[in-house]
């Protein structure tokens, strides 16, 4: 039960979704996971545990490329798990990197480390016998996967490659504090994976609640003018406000989210809205009570409408804001002026503090593996063995070698070039394109994304060159389903998978990630997509205003209408 008065008129009535039963009966996320780990009959998790393992940072998956073959052999799918680590702000030490490199090589089906849009890494293809050892190994190097999936606050993102490094350090510390403050309090993770004995206590979840949140919840800390974490994809955003290089507080934005369901007009992507400004002393309380308001008023009947964005649209942003203010005991001040002018990552060397520098490396699709002629994984291990600073994973699937002293700069760059981690042939188009994992491992995938993106980018590069725009780029993103992981619904051109080889095409986002694109083509194949892009890029080349990005051009020309905030704009 909530400790705050609940207004029945703001709640959704009806039969609760089965996920609410599952959480209520889980004994604070324990379920029967322990028994399932000893079940040798299946390589997967059974019953409720299939969902409960998500709260421990894992998704059960299988290799869909060989599913039919195994079925023909009367074998179950090759069940395995994907684990997503909890790393607020994406910072990892070289020693930790070397350890996860070794684990990936020895204990996963694919041997890779996957950098993700949640500013952390994932292991893909961990078989059941290796799951508990994986958690114990991660714990031994100071990493966990608590609450990186499920109906909780997930890995907290933070601007990763700032110009002002002192401000970044302050923002990063807040990202860590917010992450810790919003974690589940249950001891289930420690008991199940780290062999800590269960202590008979009256476990409570003062922030998340006994049934946890209605749906997943995503939080960021961002430093303008760089929108490298895509604030509008997230439920809660703390926009850093600085004076004279020092952090004084945050503008708070709520209600962003990109997921939707095809054919269901009650679902839609939505931009975040500004609640106002808060001083630093109120940061954790505001984070807590944006969560508690969503906890108490989010839709627990229809999971498709359970995200914060739908709660705000249903009860109104003013009501949501007033509820937060009442619980915090402080009113929001008017928002301070801020503007986003850039997005993505700044590749190459960037000056830091104390004479040190950061090197941002482009990792296509975030997949760290040794490819023919490009031994990326070997190269990063070689760098980790000599690097004196840290690594920073970005929310755009790239990696920063941070805190490089002048004496090491040439060595780090040499190692990066030798292993294909710096490739001057990469176009701006390639560096501004992104995809989710999709096939073969994601169970939600409807179409290819990661495996398709490199060849699609090559074809878009050819179109740009055809129209003498080879030095320009379009923010291009591909996702295998409408769940939003690749953030296609903040792209200038977003492809969202409908079926093998078929995509919905959305146009009209902008370079800085502050506009939702709108449907342009429904359920089409590559030939039609490229033909339409050829025509539009040709018009852009001839008719655009000076410096006008592709997304702005298609809006100005009326190719698609601008989406403002909510469902009415998106589905009109």
Backbone torsions as a table, in degrees:
resi	resn	phi	psi	omega
1	UNK	NA	143.2	177.5
2	UNK	-73.9	145.6	175.8
3	UNK	-83.1	-1.6	-179.0
4	UNK	-108.5	144.9	177.9
5	UNK	-58.6	130.0	-178.6
6	UNK	-102.8	132.9	178.3
7	UNK	-91.0	108.4	-176.5
8	UNK	-55.7	-33.2	-176.8
9	UNK	-67.7	-14.6	179.6
10	UNK	-96.7	-6.1	-178.7
11	UNK	-92.9	160.7	176.7
12	UNK	-94.8	127.2	179.8
13	UNK	-98.2	158.7	179.8
14	UNK	132.5	179.4	179.7
15	UNK	-70.6	128.7	-178.2
16	UNK	-65.3	148.8	176.2
17	UNK	-64.9	157.6	-177.4
18	UNK	-64.6	-24.4	177.1
19	UNK	-63.1	-28.9	177.6
20	UNK	-69.7	-40.0	173.3
21	UNK	-60.1	-46.5	-177.7
22	UNK	-56.3	-47.1	-179.0
23	UNK	-67.3	-40.0	-178.4
24	UNK	-64.3	-34.1	-176.6
25	UNK	-93.1	4.4	-170.8
26	UNK	-83.5	-3.2	-173.4
27	UNK	54.0	58.4	-179.7
28	UNK	52.4	52.3	169.5
29	UNK	77.4	15.0	177.7
30	UNK	-86.1	-45.4	-176.5
31	UNK	52.9	-142.5	173.7
32	UNK	-117.0	36.2	-179.7
33	UNK	-59.8	-40.3	-178.7
34	UNK	-59.7	-43.0	179.3
35	UNK	-67.5	-38.6	179.4
36	UNK	-61.7	-35.0	180.0
37	UNK	-62.7	-25.3	179.8
38	UNK	-93.6	0.3	-178.3
39	UNK	-84.8	107.4	-177.7
40	UNK	-86.2	-6.2	-176.1
41	UNK	-71.5	-34.6	-179.4
42	UNK	-126.8	150.2	176.2
43	UNK	-86.4	-0.5	-177.7
44	UNK	-113.5	-171.9	175.9
45	UNK	-103.7	147.2	-172.7
46	UNK	-109.8	157.7	174.1
47	UNK	55.0	-136.9	-178.5
48	UNK	-62.4	-24.8	-175.6
49	UNK	-63.0	-26.8	176.9
50	UNK	-54.7	-39.1	178.2
51	UNK	-87.1	-36.5	-175.0
52	UNK	-64.7	-31.6	-179.3
53	UNK	-63.8	-18.4	178.2
54	UNK	-64.4	-36.2	178.3
55	UNK	-64.7	-16.2	177.7
56	UNK	-100.5	13.1	173.0
57	UNK	89.7	17.5	-175.2
58	UNK	-129.3	149.1	170.5
59	UNK	-120.8	130.7	172.7
60	UNK	-75.3	131.9	-179.5
61	UNK	-137.6	-179.6	169.0
62	UNK	-151.5	165.0	178.8
63	UNK	-80.8	104.6	-174.5
64	UNK	-73.5	-16.9	177.2
65	UNK	-66.1	-27.7	-175.8
66	UNK	-116.0	12.4	-177.5
67	UNK	-62.0	-47.3	-178.1
68	UNK	-65.4	-40.1	179.2
69	UNK	-61.6	-43.5	180.0
70	UNK	-68.3	-37.2	178.2
71	UNK	-62.8	-39.3	178.0
72	UNK	-63.5	-27.9	178.6
73	UNK	-89.9	7.2	-178.2
74	UNK	60.8	36.8	175.7
75	UNK	-110.4	148.6	175.2
76	UNK	-70.8	162.3	175.9
77	UNK	-54.4	155.5	-179.5
78	UNK	-76.7	79.7	-177.0
79	UNK	-63.9	139.1	175.1
80	UNK	-157.5	176.5	177.3
81	UNK	-121.8	150.7	165.9
82	UNK	-101.1	129.2	176.3
83	UNK	-109.2	134.0	175.7
84	UNK	-112.5	122.5	-177.0
85	UNK	-77.5	154.7	173.5
86	UNK	-96.1	112.2	-179.4
87	UNK	-141.6	78.0	-179.1
88	UNK	-53.8	129.2	-178.1
89	UNK	78.2	-6.9	171.2
90	UNK	74.0	19.2	-176.5
91	UNK	-92.9	132.4	-179.8
92	UNK	-138.7	142.9	-179.2
93	UNK	-82.5	157.9	175.7
94	UNK	-57.2	-38.3	179.6
95	UNK	-63.8	-41.9	176.8
96	UNK	-63.9	-40.6	179.7
97	UNK	-60.1	-45.4	179.8
98	UNK	-61.1	-36.5	-179.7
99	UNK	-68.5	-44.6	-179.5
100	UNK	-71.1	-28.9	174.7
101	UNK	-60.6	-44.5	-178.8
102	UNK	-66.9	-42.9	-179.8
103	UNK	-63.4	-44.2	-179.6
104	UNK	-58.3	-41.2	-178.4
105	UNK	-68.1	-36.5	-170.4
106	UNK	-97.7	-25.4	-168.0
107	UNK	-125.8	6.7	177.8
108	UNK	-120.3	157.8	-177.4
109	UNK	-69.3	-29.0	-171.1
110	UNK	-108.3	-14.7	174.2
111	UNK	76.8	3.3	-172.5
112	UNK	-104.7	162.2	165.6
113	UNK	-108.8	130.3	-178.8
114	UNK	-111.2	115.1	173.4
115	UNK	-79.7	136.2	-169.4
116	UNK	-120.2	169.2	176.9
117	UNK	-70.8	-6.8	174.2
118	UNK	-95.1	18.7	172.2
119	UNK	59.1	42.8	177.0
120	UNK	-150.4	-169.2	177.0
121	UNK	-118.7	157.6	175.7
122	UNK	-125.5	143.5	164.6
123	UNK	-97.0	132.8	175.4
124	UNK	-113.6	139.1	173.8
125	UNK	81.7	48.0	176.3
126	UNK	-99.3	117.2	-178.4
127	UNK	-77.1	158.3	-172.7
128	UNK	-51.5	-45.3	-179.6
129	UNK	-62.4	-19.3	-177.5
130	UNK	-98.1	-1.2	-173.5
131	UNK	-68.6	-53.9	-179.2
132	UNK	-64.4	-44.6	174.6
133	UNK	-57.5	-32.9	178.5
134	UNK	-62.5	-47.5	179.7
135	UNK	-62.9	-39.9	-179.7
136	UNK	-68.5	-37.4	175.6
137	UNK	-62.8	-47.9	-180.0
138	UNK	-60.8	-42.3	178.8
139	UNK	-59.9	-36.0	-178.2
140	UNK	-67.3	-21.0	178.8
141	UNK	-109.7	14.4	173.6
142	UNK	82.8	26.4	-179.7
143	UNK	-125.9	146.6	172.7
144	UNK	-138.3	178.5	177.9
145	UNK	-128.0	26.9	-178.7
146	UNK	-63.6	126.8	170.8
147	UNK	60.4	36.7	173.0
148	UNK	-95.8	1.7	173.4
149	UNK	-152.7	174.2	-178.1
150	UNK	86.6	-175.0	-174.1
151	UNK	-86.5	66.9	-176.1
152	UNK	-146.7	174.5	171.0
153	UNK	-75.5	127.0	-172.9
154	UNK	-95.3	-171.2	-175.4
155	UNK	-51.5	126.7	-176.8
156	UNK	-83.1	124.3	-178.7
157	UNK	-87.3	155.2	176.5
158	UNK	-148.4	138.5	174.4
159	UNK	-44.5	129.3	-166.8
160	UNK	-106.4	-22.5	-173.6
161	UNK	-134.8	69.2	-173.7
162	UNK	-84.4	162.7	170.5
163	UNK	-75.5	-40.1	-178.5
164	UNK	-94.0	96.6	-173.3
165	UNK	-69.6	-31.5	178.0
166	UNK	-65.3	-41.0	177.3
167	UNK	-64.8	-38.7	177.4
168	UNK	-60.1	-43.0	-179.1
169	UNK	-60.5	-41.5	178.1
170	UNK	-64.9	-45.6	-179.9
171	UNK	-63.3	-41.1	179.5
172	UNK	-61.5	-42.2	179.2
173	UNK	-61.9	-36.1	176.3
174	UNK	-68.6	-37.7	177.1
175	UNK	-59.7	-41.4	178.9
176	UNK	-65.9	-45.0	-179.2
177	UNK	-63.2	-41.8	178.8
178	UNK	-63.0	-44.0	179.2
179	UNK	-57.8	-48.8	-178.7
180	UNK	-64.8	-40.0	-176.0
181	UNK	-65.9	-33.1	-174.8
182	UNK	-97.4	6.6	179.6
183	UNK	-68.9	151.7	169.6
184	UNK	-59.9	146.1	-179.6
185	UNK	-94.2	-11.6	179.3
186	UNK	-56.7	147.5	177.7
187	UNK	-91.3	11.3	-174.2
188	UNK	-57.9	-42.4	-178.2
189	UNK	-59.6	-48.5	-178.2
190	UNK	-64.9	-38.3	-178.7
191	UNK	-68.3	-45.8	-173.8
192	UNK	-72.8	-40.2	-169.3
193	UNK	-107.9	-25.1	-174.2
194	UNK	-112.3	7.9	175.9
195	UNK	61.3	28.0	173.0
196	UNK	-81.6	130.3	-176.3
197	UNK	-66.4	145.5	179.2
198	UNK	-67.7	131.2	176.5
199	UNK	-101.9	127.5	-178.8
200	UNK	-75.4	97.9	178.6
201	UNK	-132.4	169.4	172.8
202	UNK	-89.9	80.5	-178.1
203	UNK	-61.8	134.4	174.9
204	UNK	-131.9	158.0	177.0
205	UNK	-120.6	84.3	-171.7
206	UNK	-64.5	-26.4	-179.8
207	UNK	-99.3	-53.2	-174.6
208	UNK	-78.0	-24.1	-179.7
209	UNK	89.5	161.2	-175.5
210	UNK	-66.2	-25.7	176.2
211	UNK	-106.7	15.9	178.2
212	UNK	58.5	-160.3	-173.6
213	UNK	-87.8	161.8	177.8
214	UNK	-63.9	-35.2	177.4
215	UNK	-151.0	-178.3	178.0
216	UNK	-59.1	155.3	-176.1
217	UNK	-141.7	131.3	-174.3
218	UNK	-124.3	136.0	-174.3
219	UNK	-129.7	144.8	178.0
220	UNK	-137.6	159.3	166.9
221	UNK	-123.6	122.2	-173.5
222	UNK	-128.7	145.1	179.8
223	UNK	-112.2	106.7	175.8
224	UNK	-62.7	153.4	10.7
225	UNK	-92.9	16.7	-172.5
226	UNK	-102.5	111.5	-178.8
227	UNK	-94.3	52.9	-173.9
228	UNK	-74.9	-9.4	179.6
229	UNK	-107.9	5.8	177.0
230	UNK	54.6	74.8	-174.7
231	UNK	-56.3	-32.2	-173.0
232	UNK	-77.3	1.5	174.1
233	UNK	-93.6	2.7	-166.7
234	UNK	-126.3	151.2	-179.4
235	UNK	-67.7	-39.4	-172.4
236	UNK	-140.1	128.3	-177.8
237	UNK	-133.6	132.3	175.0
238	UNK	-106.0	108.9	-177.2
239	UNK	-93.2	112.8	-173.3
240	UNK	-64.9	131.7	175.4
241	UNK	-116.2	122.5	-175.1
242	UNK	-119.9	150.1	170.4
243	UNK	-130.3	125.5	-179.6
244	UNK	55.7	37.7	176.6
245	UNK	79.7	2.2	-178.9
246	UNK	-113.2	137.7	179.9
247	UNK	-70.8	127.1	178.9
248	UNK	-112.3	-14.9	-179.3
249	UNK	164.1	-166.5	-175.3
250	UNK	-136.8	141.6	158.3
251	UNK	-79.8	137.8	-176.8
252	UNK	-108.2	123.8	177.6
253	UNK	-115.8	137.3	-178.5
254	UNK	-133.6	156.9	167.9
255	UNK	92.3	16.1	175.3
256	UNK	-82.5	155.3	177.1
257	UNK	172.5	145.6	-170.3
258	UNK	-114.5	-15.9	-173.8
259	UNK	-69.8	152.0	176.0
260	UNK	-154.4	172.6	176.7
261	UNK	-123.8	126.5	178.9
262	UNK	-57.2	133.6	176.1
263	UNK	82.5	-1.7	179.9
264	UNK	-116.8	100.1	-175.5
265	UNK	-73.0	-4.7	174.0
266	UNK	-81.6	-3.7	177.5
267	UNK	-115.0	146.3	-174.3
268	UNK	-171.6	154.0	170.4
269	UNK	-73.4	153.9	-175.8
270	UNK	-149.1	141.5	174.1
271	UNK	-78.3	153.7	173.4
272	UNK	-76.8	152.7	179.1
273	UNK	-116.5	153.0	-179.7
274	UNK	-83.1	127.7	171.1
275	UNK	-89.1	-36.3	-179.1
276	UNK	148.5	-166.5	-176.0
277	UNK	-108.1	143.8	174.4
278	UNK	-132.7	150.3	172.0
279	UNK	-76.0	162.8	-175.6
280	UNK	-58.2	-33.8	-175.3
281	UNK	-65.4	-15.9	-178.4
282	UNK	-103.6	3.3	-171.3
283	UNK	-59.0	-51.6	-175.7
284	UNK	-68.0	-37.2	178.1
285	UNK	-65.3	-40.8	178.3
286	UNK	-65.4	-44.5	176.8
287	UNK	-56.8	-46.6	-179.1
288	UNK	-59.7	-43.7	-170.7
289	UNK	-89.7	-17.6	163.8
290	UNK	-62.9	-40.0	177.6
291	UNK	-66.2	-44.8	-176.5
292	UNK	-68.1	-33.7	176.6
293	UNK	-66.3	-43.2	175.6
294	UNK	-64.7	-38.6	176.7
295	UNK	-57.5	-44.5	-172.7
296	UNK	-83.0	-25.6	-174.2
297	UNK	-117.9	-6.2	176.5
298	UNK	-63.9	155.1	-175.2
299	UNK	-76.7	111.7	178.1
300	UNK	-101.4	9.6	177.6
301	UNK	-97.6	-50.4	-179.3
302	UNK	-114.2	104.7	-176.1
303	UNK	-62.4	-25.6	179.1
304	UNK	-68.2	-17.3	178.0
305	UNK	-117.6	28.3	-172.2
306	UNK	-95.6	-9.5	-178.2
307	UNK	-72.0	162.1	-178.1
308	UNK	-56.6	-36.7	-177.6
309	UNK	-59.4	-37.3	-179.9
310	UNK	-75.1	-35.3	175.7
311	UNK	-59.5	-45.7	-179.2
312	UNK	-65.2	-42.0	179.3
313	UNK	-68.3	-28.8	-178.5
314	UNK	-79.6	-45.3	-176.3
315	UNK	-96.9	-14.4	179.9
316	UNK	97.2	139.2	-177.2
317	UNK	-65.1	-33.7	179.9
318	UNK	-66.8	-40.7	177.2
319	UNK	-65.9	-43.6	178.8
320	UNK	-59.3	-47.1	-179.8
321	UNK	-60.6	-45.9	-179.0
322	UNK	-62.0	-38.2	178.0
323	UNK	-63.9	-43.1	178.3
324	UNK	-62.8	-46.8	-178.8
325	UNK	-59.8	-41.6	-179.5
326	UNK	-63.2	-41.1	-177.5
327	UNK	-74.2	-35.6	178.7
328	UNK	-76.0	-32.7	-175.8
329	UNK	84.0	19.2	-179.3
330	UNK	-143.1	138.2	176.4
331	UNK	-87.9	142.6	174.3
332	UNK	-65.5	138.0	169.4
333	UNK	-81.5	161.7	174.8
334	UNK	-55.9	143.3	-178.8
335	UNK	-60.6	141.9	174.9
336	UNK	-78.2	151.3	178.4
337	UNK	-62.8	137.9	173.2
338	UNK	-155.8	160.6	179.8
339	UNK	-150.3	140.4	171.7
340	UNK	-97.5	129.4	-179.3
341	UNK	-120.3	-13.5	-179.1
342	UNK	-141.7	163.1	177.2
343	UNK	-148.5	174.9	-179.3
344	UNK	76.2	-165.9	-177.8
345	UNK	-112.8	148.8	177.6
346	UNK	-92.7	106.3	-173.3
347	UNK	-82.2	154.3	-177.4
348	UNK	91.0	-160.8	-174.0
349	UNK	-86.6	136.5	176.1
350	UNK	-130.1	135.7	179.4
351	UNK	-67.4	137.7	173.7
352	UNK	-110.4	-146.9	177.9
353	UNK	-108.0	167.4	179.1
354	UNK	57.2	29.3	177.4
355	UNK	76.5	4.5	-178.3
356	UNK	-93.5	165.3	-177.1
357	UNK	-133.2	160.3	176.7
358	UNK	-115.5	136.9	176.0
359	UNK	-113.8	113.4	177.9
360	UNK	-92.3	124.7	-177.9
361	UNK	-105.9	135.4	174.1
362	UNK	-82.3	119.5	177.6
363	UNK	-114.5	102.2	-174.3
364	UNK	-57.6	123.5	-178.6
365	UNK	62.0	9.0	178.8
366	UNK	71.2	9.5	-174.2
367	UNK	-89.0	107.2	179.9
368	UNK	-93.6	106.2	-176.5
369	UNK	-158.1	160.8	174.5
370	UNK	-85.2	111.9	177.7
371	UNK	-101.3	159.2	178.4
372	UNK	-54.8	122.2	179.6
373	UNK	77.8	-6.6	-179.9
374	UNK	-139.8	81.6	-179.6
375	UNK	-79.3	71.4	-173.7
376	UNK	-60.9	-43.5	-176.7
377	UNK	-66.1	-42.6	177.2
378	UNK	-63.7	-39.8	-179.0
379	UNK	-65.0	-43.5	179.6
380	UNK	-67.4	-33.5	174.7
381	UNK	-64.7	-40.5	178.3
382	UNK	-63.3	-40.9	177.7
383	UNK	-65.9	-42.3	-178.8
384	UNK	-61.0	-30.2	-178.5
385	UNK	-70.1	-21.5	-176.9
386	UNK	-118.0	-15.3	-172.9
387	UNK	-70.3	135.9	-177.1
388	UNK	-100.4	-6.3	179.7
389	UNK	-102.3	-133.2	176.9
390	UNK	-135.1	174.1	173.1
391	UNK	-105.4	144.5	175.8
392	UNK	-127.9	117.2	175.1
393	UNK	-79.7	140.7	-179.3
394	UNK	-103.3	164.7	177.9
395	UNK	-77.7	3.5	178.3
396	UNK	-113.9	21.4	172.8
397	UNK	72.2	22.0	178.2
398	UNK	-111.9	178.7	-174.8
399	UNK	-136.0	136.1	178.6
400	UNK	-109.8	127.9	170.1
401	UNK	-89.3	101.7	-167.1
402	UNK	-103.4	148.9	175.3
403	UNK	71.3	43.4	-179.1
404	UNK	-85.8	120.6	177.0
405	UNK	-72.6	155.3	-177.4
406	UNK	-52.9	-36.9	-176.8
407	UNK	-66.7	-20.0	-177.9
408	UNK	-103.0	-7.0	-171.7
409	UNK	-58.2	-47.6	-178.4
410	UNK	-63.9	-39.7	179.8
411	UNK	-65.1	-45.3	-179.5
412	UNK	-62.3	-43.3	-179.4
413	UNK	-67.2	-38.8	179.0
414	UNK	-61.4	-47.0	179.1
415	UNK	-62.0	-40.6	-179.9
416	UNK	-63.5	-43.5	-179.5
417	UNK	-68.9	-40.6	-178.6
418	UNK	-61.3	-29.1	-175.3
419	UNK	-106.4	13.4	176.0
420	UNK	76.8	12.8	179.1
421	UNK	-79.7	-21.4	167.9
422	UNK	-117.2	119.7	-178.5
423	UNK	-133.5	104.8	-175.8
424	UNK	-67.0	-10.1	179.9
425	UNK	-82.3	-11.5	179.0
426	UNK	-65.6	126.0	179.4
427	UNK	-78.7	164.7	173.3
428	UNK	-63.0	-31.8	177.4
429	UNK	-61.7	-45.8	-178.9
430	UNK	-64.9	-40.0	-177.5
431	UNK	-72.9	-12.8	178.9
432	UNK	-113.9	26.7	176.5
433	UNK	-120.5	149.4	-173.0
434	UNK	-153.9	151.3	178.1
435	UNK	-144.1	155.5	171.2
436	UNK	-79.4	177.2	-177.8
437	UNK	-68.6	-53.1	-179.5
438	UNK	56.8	-139.5	-179.2
439	UNK	-64.2	148.7	6.0
440	UNK	-95.2	-0.2	-168.6
441	UNK	-100.2	-29.7	-173.9
442	UNK	-75.3	125.1	-179.0
443	UNK	-70.1	-16.4	-179.5
444	UNK	-88.7	-11.2	-172.1
445	UNK	-60.1	133.6	174.0
446	UNK	-109.2	-26.1	-179.1
447	UNK	-145.7	164.0	178.4
448	UNK	-67.4	151.0	175.5
449	UNK	-137.9	-75.7	-178.0
450	UNK	-56.7	-44.7	-176.3
451	UNK	-74.3	-19.4	-178.7
452	UNK	-92.0	-29.6	-170.8
453	UNK	-56.3	-46.2	-177.0
454	UNK	-56.1	-43.2	-179.4
455	UNK	-73.7	-33.8	175.9
456	UNK	-63.0	-43.8	179.3
457	UNK	-60.2	-41.0	178.9
458	UNK	-59.4	-38.9	-179.7
459	UNK	-72.2	-35.4	176.0
460	UNK	-70.0	-38.1	174.6
461	UNK	-56.7	-42.0	179.9
462	UNK	-64.2	-37.9	177.5
463	UNK	-66.0	-42.2	177.9
464	UNK	-61.8	-44.3	178.8
465	UNK	-63.4	-38.2	179.0
466	UNK	-56.7	-34.2	-177.2
467	UNK	-105.2	22.6	177.2
468	UNK	58.2	36.9	179.1
469	UNK	-119.3	27.7	-174.3
470	UNK	-64.0	-17.8	177.9
471	UNK	-93.3	-1.2	176.1
472	UNK	-98.6	174.9	175.0
473	UNK	-152.7	162.4	176.1
474	UNK	-121.1	132.6	174.8
475	UNK	-68.5	109.3	-172.9
476	UNK	-118.7	129.2	179.3
477	UNK	-140.0	144.8	-177.7
478	UNK	-128.7	130.6	173.2
479	UNK	-125.2	149.6	-177.5
480	UNK	-81.5	-8.9	179.2
481	UNK	-158.0	174.8	-177.3
482	UNK	-85.0	18.5	-175.8
483	UNK	-77.6	-16.6	168.4
484	UNK	98.0	1.4	-172.5
485	UNK	-60.7	-35.9	-179.7
486	UNK	-87.8	3.4	176.4
487	UNK	56.6	38.0	177.8
488	UNK	-63.3	-26.1	-177.7
489	UNK	-82.5	17.6	166.8
490	UNK	-128.2	17.3	-177.4
491	UNK	-96.0	161.8	170.3
492	UNK	-71.3	-38.5	171.0
493	UNK	-128.4	113.8	179.6
494	UNK	-117.0	126.7	175.8
495	UNK	-106.2	124.7	-179.1
496	UNK	-119.9	120.3	-172.1
497	UNK	-63.1	135.7	176.2
498	UNK	-112.3	-36.3	-177.1
499	UNK	-166.2	167.7	178.9
500	UNK	-52.0	120.3	179.3
501	UNK	77.2	5.0	-177.1
502	UNK	-124.2	138.6	-176.8
503	UNK	-141.1	151.5	160.5
504	UNK	-85.1	139.9	179.8
505	UNK	-112.2	124.6	179.7
506	UNK	-114.1	135.8	-178.6
507	UNK	-125.7	152.3	167.7
508	UNK	111.2	4.9	168.1
509	UNK	-67.1	180.0	179.2
510	UNK	-130.1	174.7	-173.7
511	UNK	-63.0	-30.1	-173.5
512	UNK	-99.2	3.1	172.4
513	UNK	75.9	32.1	-178.6
514	UNK	-113.8	16.3	179.3
515	UNK	-143.3	136.0	177.3
516	UNK	-81.2	132.2	175.0
517	UNK	-75.7	167.8	-176.8
518	UNK	-124.5	152.2	-177.6
519	UNK	-59.5	130.3	177.8
520	UNK	-117.1	-44.0	178.1
521	UNK	-130.1	138.9	-176.4
522	UNK	-111.8	120.4	170.0
523	UNK	57.2	58.2	-177.0
524	UNK	-119.7	161.7	179.6
525	UNK	-95.8	179.2	-173.8
526	UNK	-60.7	-41.6	-176.2
527	UNK	-58.3	-45.6	179.8
528	UNK	-69.9	-37.6	178.6
529	UNK	-59.9	-48.7	-177.8
530	UNK	-68.2	-36.5	178.1
531	UNK	-62.3	-45.6	179.0
532	UNK	-65.2	-42.1	178.9
533	UNK	-64.9	-37.3	177.1
534	UNK	-57.6	-48.0	-179.8
535	UNK	-64.0	-45.3	-177.1
536	UNK	-69.6	-39.3	177.7
537	UNK	-65.8	-37.4	176.1
538	UNK	-61.5	-41.9	176.7
539	UNK	-65.8	-42.6	179.4
540	UNK	-57.8	-43.5	-178.2
541	UNK	-60.7	-35.3	-173.8
542	UNK	-93.3	-36.2	-166.8
543	UNK	-110.4	-1.6	-175.3
544	UNK	-73.8	155.6	172.1
545	UNK	-77.1	163.3	-179.1
546	UNK	-57.5	123.2	177.6
547	UNK	74.7	5.8	-175.8
548	UNK	-73.2	125.9	179.6
549	UNK	-76.5	163.9	-175.1
550	UNK	-60.4	-43.5	-178.8
551	UNK	-62.8	-41.4	177.0
552	UNK	-65.0	-37.8	-179.0
553	UNK	-62.4	-46.9	-176.4
554	UNK	-69.2	-27.5	174.1
555	UNK	-70.3	-49.0	-177.6
556	UNK	-61.6	-36.3	-178.6
557	UNK	-80.8	-5.0	179.3
558	UNK	76.8	16.6	176.8
559	UNK	-61.2	-42.9	170.8
560	UNK	-136.8	157.2	177.4
561	UNK	-86.2	154.6	-179.9
562	UNK	-75.6	135.5	174.4
563	UNK	-92.8	125.3	-177.7
564	UNK	-84.5	-76.4	-174.7
565	UNK	-132.2	-51.1	-160.5
566	UNK	-123.5	-167.7	-174.9
567	UNK	-55.8	-40.5	-176.8
568	UNK	-58.9	-42.8	179.5
569	UNK	-69.0	-42.1	-171.1
570	UNK	-70.9	-41.4	-175.2
571	UNK	-94.5	-2.5	-179.3
572	UNK	-62.4	NA	NA
